[in-house]
Amino acid sequence: MLEQKDMIEDSLLKLISNYLKIPIEAFQNFDEEQTVYVIA
């Protein structure tokens, strides 16, 4: 599944970003530590 991939193809990433209406850059620049900091 998607969670098990180290890299996600650009075409699949575009499909997901269009479906969720989130810019593709949000996925590419995702930083889990920064997200936890903002939520906390």
LUMZALO-5860 format. One line per 3 residues: their letters; for each residue x, y, z of N, C-alpha, C, O. Coordinates in pm, 1 decimal. Layout:
BEGIN
a> X,Y,Z,X,Y,Z,X,Y,Z,X,Y,Z | ... $
END
This chain:
BEGIN
mle> 82.6,-118.9,0.0,0.0,0.0,0.0,87.3,125.7,0.0,210.2,119.1,-2.2 | 21.1,236.4,2.5,88.7,364.5,-7.7,181.9,391.3,109.8,289.7,447.9,91.7 | 141.7,351.7,228.9,223.1,376.6,348.6,355.0,301.7,346.5,450.0,341.5,414.0 $
qkd> 361.8,194.8,270.7,480.9,110.6,268.7,584.5,155.7,166.3,695.2,101.8,162.4 | 549.8,253.6,83.7,642.2,300.5,-19.2,739.5,402.8,37.9,702.6,486.9,119.9 | 864.8,394.0,-7.1,964.2,494.7,29.7,944.6,620.7,-53.8,959.7,732.2,-3.8 $
mie> 911.3,602.5,-179.7,888.4,713.6,-272.0,753.1,694.0,-339.0,714.8,581.8,-372.3 | 681.6,803.6,-358.3,553.4,799.7,-427.2,571.8,868.3,-561.9,627.1,978.1,-569.1 | 525.8,804.1,-667.8,541.0,858.6,-802.0,467.4,991.9,-812.5,364.4,1012.5,-748.4 $
dsl> 521.9,1082.3,-894.6,462.3,1214.8,-911.7,318.9,1206.9,-961.8,234.0,1284.7,-918.4 | 290.9,1114.2,-1052.3,155.5,1103.7,-1106.5,55.4,1066.3,-997.4,-55.6,1119.5,-994.8 | 92.9,976.4,-908.4,5.2,937.9,-798.0,-7.9,1051.2,-697.4,-115.8,1073.8,-642.7 $
lkl> 99.6,1121.1,-673.4,97.5,1235.0,-582.2,6.1,1345.4,-634.8,-66.5,1407.8,-557.4 | 9.0,1369.8,-765.2,-79.8,1469.0,-825.7,-225.6,1426.9,-811.4,-311.9,1509.5,-781.7 | -252.4,1300.5,-832.3,-388.6,1249.3,-819.3,-441.1,1268.7,-677.1,-554.1,1313.5,-657.7 $
isn> -359.7,1235.2,-579.3,-398.3,1250.2,-439.1,-417.8,1397.1,-404.1,-515.1,1432.6,-337.6 | -326.4,1482.2,-448.0,-337.2,1624.8,-415.2,-460.4,1686.4,-480.4,-525.2,1771.5,-419.5 | -494.0,1646.4,-601.1,-615.0,1697.4,-665.4,-740.3,1650.9,-592.6,-834.2,1728.3,-574.4 $
ylk> -741.9,1526.5,-551.4,-857.6,1470.8,-482.0,-879.2,1540.1,-346.8,-992.4,1570.6,-309.4 | -770.5,1564.3,-274.7,-780.2,1627.3,-142.5,-780.6,1779.8,-149.5,-798.8,1847.4,-48.2 | -760.3,1833.7,-270.9,-753.1,1979.0,-291.6,-644.7,2042.5,-203.7,-664.9,2146.5,-141.1 $
ipi> -529.4,1975.6,-201.8,-411.9,2022.6,-128.1,-299.5,2037.5,-229.8,-280.0,1948.4,-312.4 | -225.3,2147.7,-226.0,-114.5,2164.3,-321.5,-13.7,2050.5,-308.3,13.0,2002.8,-198.0 | 40.9,2008.3,-419.0,138.9,1899.3,-419.7,260.8,1935.4,-335.0,326.5,1847.1,-279.9 $
eaf> 291.2,2065.4,-324.5,404.5,2110.9,-244.6,385.3,2078.4,-96.4,483.1,2059.8,-24.0 | 261.7,2071.5,-51.5,235.1,2038.0,88.6,284.1,1897.0,120.1,332.5,1871.0,230.3 | 271.7,1807.8,25.4,323.3,1671.4,44.5,474.6,1668.3,33.3,542.8,1603.1,112.5 $
qnf> 525.7,1738.5,-64.7,669.4,1735.1,-89.7,748.8,1801.0,22.6,862.3,1761.4,48.8 | 691.3,1900.4,89.1,761.4,1972.6,194.4,716.4,1930.6,333.9,745.2,2000.0,431.4 | 646.9,1819.2,344.6,593.6,1773.6,472.3,705.6,1742.1,570.7,802.7,1674.8,536.1 $
dee> 691.3,1790.9,692.4,787.8,1765.2,799.0,709.1,1723.4,922.8,642.4,1805.8,985.3 | 717.1,1595.7,957.6,636.9,1541.4,1067.9,668.7,1611.0,1200.5,577.2,1638.7,1278.0 | 794.0,1639.2,1227.6,831.1,1704.9,1353.0,771.1,1843.5,1362.8,722.9,1882.7,1469.1 $
qtv> 773.1,1917.8,1254.4,716.0,2052.3,1252.6,564.4,2044.8,1272.7,507.3,2129.7,1341.2 | 499.2,1945.2,1214.6,354.5,1929.3,1228.8,318.4,1901.3,1373.4,222.1,1958.7,1424.3 | 391.0,1816.9,1439.6,364.3,1785.2,1579.5,383.0,1910.3,1665.3,307.5,1931.6,1760.2 $
yvi> 480.9,1991.9,1633.7,507.1,2115.4,1707.3,389.8,2213.1,1693.8,348.9,2275.5,1791.7 | 335.9,2226.0,1571.9,225.6,2318.2,1547.8,99.2,2269.2,1617.3,25.2,2350.3,1673.0 | 72.6,2140.7,1615.8,-47.2,2084.1,1679.0,-37.7,2095.0,1829.9,-136.9,2125.9,1896.0 $
a> 79.0,2070.2,1885.2,95.8,2073.1,2030.7,89.8,2215.6,2077.6,101.7,2241.8,2197.2 $
END
